[in-house]
């Protein structure tokens, strides 16, 4: 209990005192995770809609694969990405290892199946409702997907937030590919792991509370925007 109270007190001091290291790590965490979530959403949301609208032989296999990939072990993803972007790897020439760019790539791989699967579940129900109408209007597949994405935008926001929640608390993959380098690739989760290993539990708890506040803050802002958008329609 004393450690928790000490962590809260230290978190408050760091935030109120505008600790430059804390804000640097927090902004880096937010930048990496939001960028990964945006890229994964641009891939996963249309993919979920496309799987809902189209019928083909391998469709069930792809859906089952996406559902299975939702539980990808982060350390395995980190290891694979590390091998690919290492100096001896096929993409090592780009020199992305131990940078925030490769951290974003690892997070995109982790959360794209989550966003696509959740989006597919949401859009599949809407497609069952809109099927006859869109067919009668002779809408093209692109128009169907566009209409479904727009009308299910609040459910898709939930899908993106699900991916964001998974990415913002991820430590295994980005620790491997990012290296937890101070002032370069250190983010909140890797800093927490480092401080815990050093026995600095008060600072680790402080960083943990900041991470929780960051995740809640992003969700509250997006929820508020969603409510504002909804109320403007009435």
Phi, psi and omega per residue, in radians:
X1 nan -0.710 3.127
X2 -1.098 -0.666 3.115
X3 -1.122 -0.687 3.136
X4 -1.131 -0.794 3.119
X5 -1.120 -0.686 3.099
X6 -1.142 -0.667 3.096
X7 -1.128 -0.738 3.099
X8 -1.082 -0.783 -3.131
X9 -1.108 -0.740 -3.128
X10 -1.215 -0.656 3.082
X11 -1.061 -0.748 3.122
X12 -1.107 -0.738 3.130
X13 -1.123 -0.712 -3.131
X14 -1.146 -0.722 -3.106
X15 -1.261 -0.868 -3.115
X16 -1.154 -0.617 -3.140
X17 -1.417 0.059 3.130
X18 0.890 0.898 3.122
X19 -1.042 2.083 -3.046
X20 -1.090 -0.642 -3.138
X21 -1.151 -0.745 3.127
X22 -1.083 -0.803 -3.112
X23 -1.194 -0.595 3.079
X24 -1.104 -0.813 -3.138
X25 -1.151 -0.716 -3.123
X26 -1.126 -0.800 3.140
X27 -1.123 -0.647 3.109
X28 -1.159 -0.746 3.105
X29 -1.049 -0.793 -3.131
X30 -1.133 -0.720 -3.127
X31 -1.121 -0.831 -3.119
X32 -1.103 -0.828 -3.040
X33 -1.242 -0.753 3.127
X34 -1.145 -0.679 3.097
X35 -1.118 -0.770 3.115
X36 -1.112 -0.706 3.134
X37 -1.138 -0.709 3.118
X38 -1.100 -0.831 -3.139
X39 -1.117 -0.775 3.135
X40 -1.121 -0.605 3.107
X41 -1.195 -0.702 3.110
X42 -1.108 -0.463 3.094
X43 -1.580 -0.852 -2.976
X44 -1.292 -0.674 -3.096
X45 -1.155 -0.875 3.063
X46 -1.092 -0.598 3.117
X47 -1.122 -0.759 3.098
X48 -1.078 -0.714 3.109
X49 -1.170 -0.728 -3.138
X50 -1.086 -0.711 3.114
X51 -1.183 -0.473 3.123
X52 -1.322 -0.622 -3.033
X53 -1.496 -0.648 -3.012
X54 -1.641 2.603 3.067
X55 -2.160 2.110 3.120
X56 -2.647 2.998 -2.948
X57 -1.105 -0.733 -3.050
X58 -1.578 0.161 -3.045
X59 -1.054 -0.858 -3.116
X60 -1.102 -0.625 3.119
X61 -1.139 -0.737 3.141
X62 -1.141 -0.735 3.130
X63 -1.110 -0.768 3.116
X64 -1.113 -0.655 3.116
X65 -1.143 -0.748 3.099
X66 -1.063 -0.752 3.119
X67 -1.101 -0.671 3.120
X68 -1.198 -0.638 -3.116
X69 -1.262 -0.200 3.080
X70 -1.089 -0.437 -3.134
X71 -1.790 0.456 -3.141
X72 -0.993 2.245 3.064
X73 -1.178 2.150 -3.087
X74 -1.008 -0.661 -3.110
X75 -1.158 -0.581 3.096
X76 -1.189 -0.755 3.080
X77 -1.053 -0.778 3.117
X78 -1.059 -0.716 3.135
X79 -1.130 -0.766 3.138
X80 -1.105 -0.815 3.124
X81 -1.100 -0.670 3.113
X82 -1.057 -0.808 -3.129
X83 -1.111 -0.700 -3.110
X84 -1.149 -0.700 -3.041
X85 -1.758 0.081 3.061
X86 -1.216 2.941 -3.075
X87 -1.034 -0.593 3.136
X88 -1.595 -0.004 -3.119
X89 -1.445 2.960 -3.087
X90 -1.139 -0.472 -3.135
X91 -1.963 0.306 -3.132
X92 -1.135 -0.356 -3.110
X93 -1.118 -0.401 -3.111
X94 -1.369 -0.273 3.089
X95 1.101 0.667 -3.082
X96 -1.595 -0.216 -3.099
X97 -1.100 2.454 -3.100
X98 1.109 0.676 3.011
X99 -2.284 2.891 3.108
X100 -1.188 -0.442 -3.133
X101 -1.105 -0.769 -3.134
X102 -1.270 -0.461 3.032
X103 -1.141 -0.704 3.091
X104 -1.112 -0.749 3.129
X105 -1.032 -0.786 -3.141
X106 -1.090 -0.726 3.132
X107 -1.195 -0.649 3.092
X108 -1.052 -0.761 3.122
X109 -1.083 -0.654 -3.105
X110 -1.229 -0.748 -2.956
X111 -1.753 -0.235 3.111
X112 -1.032 -0.798 3.087
X113 -1.070 -0.596 3.123
X114 -1.138 -0.865 -3.125
X115 -1.117 -0.743 -3.134
X116 -1.122 -0.723 -3.117
X117 -1.180 -0.800 3.122
X118 -1.127 -0.712 3.112
X119 -1.112 -0.711 3.123
X120 -1.068 -0.744 3.131
X121 -1.080 -0.734 -3.110
X122 -1.231 -0.774 -3.056
X123 -1.312 -0.513 3.124
X124 -1.038 -0.724 3.121
X125 -1.175 -0.700 3.125
X126 -1.202 -0.607 3.125
X127 -1.134 -0.643 3.093
X128 -1.090 -0.580 3.138
X129 -1.387 -0.643 -3.055
X130 -1.640 -0.108 -2.979
X131 -0.930 -0.984 -3.062
X132 -1.096 -0.698 -3.120
X133 -1.118 -0.835 -3.100
X134 -1.194 -0.610 3.089
X135 -1.159 -0.730 -3.138
X136 -1.148 -0.512 3.104
X137 -1.431 -0.026 3.133
X138 1.018 0.696 -3.136
X139 -1.284 2.485 3.070
X140 -1.283 2.942 3.136
X141 -1.078 -0.681 3.104
X142 -1.100 -0.728 3.130
X143 -1.169 -0.632 3.105
X144 -1.122 -0.830 -3.133
X145 -1.084 -0.731 3.137
X146 -1.081 -0.769 3.137
X147 -1.150 -0.714 -3.139
X148 -1.168 -0.713 3.124
X149 -1.104 -0.707 -3.105
X150 -1.230 -0.780 -3.078
X151 -1.301 -0.316 3.110
X152 -1.898 0.447 -2.998
X153 -1.098 -0.579 3.132
X154 -1.246 -0.653 3.064
X155 -1.173 -0.618 3.123
X156 -1.243 -0.532 3.037
X157 -1.087 -0.687 3.070
X158 -1.090 -0.684 3.107
X159 -1.083 -0.763 3.133
X160 -1.152 -0.683 3.119
X161 -1.153 -0.585 3.069
X162 -1.095 -0.761 3.083
X163 -1.137 -0.711 3.115
X164 -1.080 -0.738 3.135
X165 -1.083 -0.653 3.095
X166 -1.207 -0.699 -3.044
X167 -1.290 -0.687 -3.023
X168 -1.185 -0.444 3.135
X169 -1.765 0.169 -3.073
X170 -1.410 2.396 -3.113
X171 -2.263 -0.602 -3.016
X172 -1.078 -0.927 -3.059
X173 -1.194 -0.785 -3.069
X174 -1.289 -0.400 3.031
X175 -1.158 -0.682 -3.108
X176 -1.266 -0.832 -3.037
X177 -1.492 -0.440 -3.110
X178 -1.623 -0.531 3.099
X179 1.433 -0.051 3.106
X180 0.958 0.845 -3.099
X181 -1.487 2.239 -3.119
X182 -1.086 2.387 3.140
X183 1.108 0.287 -3.131
X184 -2.400 -1.086 -3.085
X185 -2.190 0.126 -3.134
X186 -1.329 2.196 3.090
X187 -2.098 3.139 -3.028
X188 -1.061 -0.779 -3.082
X189 -1.165 -0.724 3.138
X190 -1.258 -0.570 3.077
X191 -1.164 -0.661 3.093
X192 -1.103 -0.781 3.118
X193 -1.076 -0.710 -3.137
X194 -1.130 -0.846 -3.097
X195 -1.179 -0.587 3.079
X196 -1.143 -0.756 3.099
X197 -1.090 -0.523 3.117
X198 -1.432 -0.137 -3.119
X199 1.469 0.173 3.139
X200 -1.574 1.278 -3.004
X201 -1.198 -0.589 -3.130
X202 -1.095 -0.810 3.118
X203 -1.183 -0.670 3.096
X204 -1.066 -0.747 3.096
X205 -1.148 -0.685 3.109
X206 -1.052 -0.805 3.100
X207 -1.114 -0.638 3.104
X208 -1.118 -0.727 3.117
X209 -1.160 -0.644 3.078
X210 -1.138 -0.706 3.112
X211 -1.085 -0.769 3.105
X212 -1.082 -0.787 3.140
X213 -1.085 -0.671 3.124
X214 -1.116 -0.822 -3.135
X215 -1.106 -0.789 3.126
X216 -1.123 -0.705 -3.121
X217 -1.080 -0.787 3.119
X218 -1.103 -0.737 3.124
X219 -1.138 -0.709 3.131
X220 -1.141 -0.727 3.133
X221 -1.090 -0.826 -3.141
X222 -1.161 -0.637 3.088
X223 -1.126 -0.725 3.108
X224 -1.100 -0.774 3.111
X225 -1.077 -0.670 3.117
X226 -1.134 -0.734 3.110
X227 -1.162 -0.668 3.112
X228 -1.121 -0.762 3.119
X229 -1.098 -0.658 -3.118
X230 -1.209 -0.756 -3.096
X231 -1.199 -0.482 -3.132
X232 -1.226 -0.246 -3.136
X233 -1.447 -0.235 -3.071
X234 -1.754 nan nan
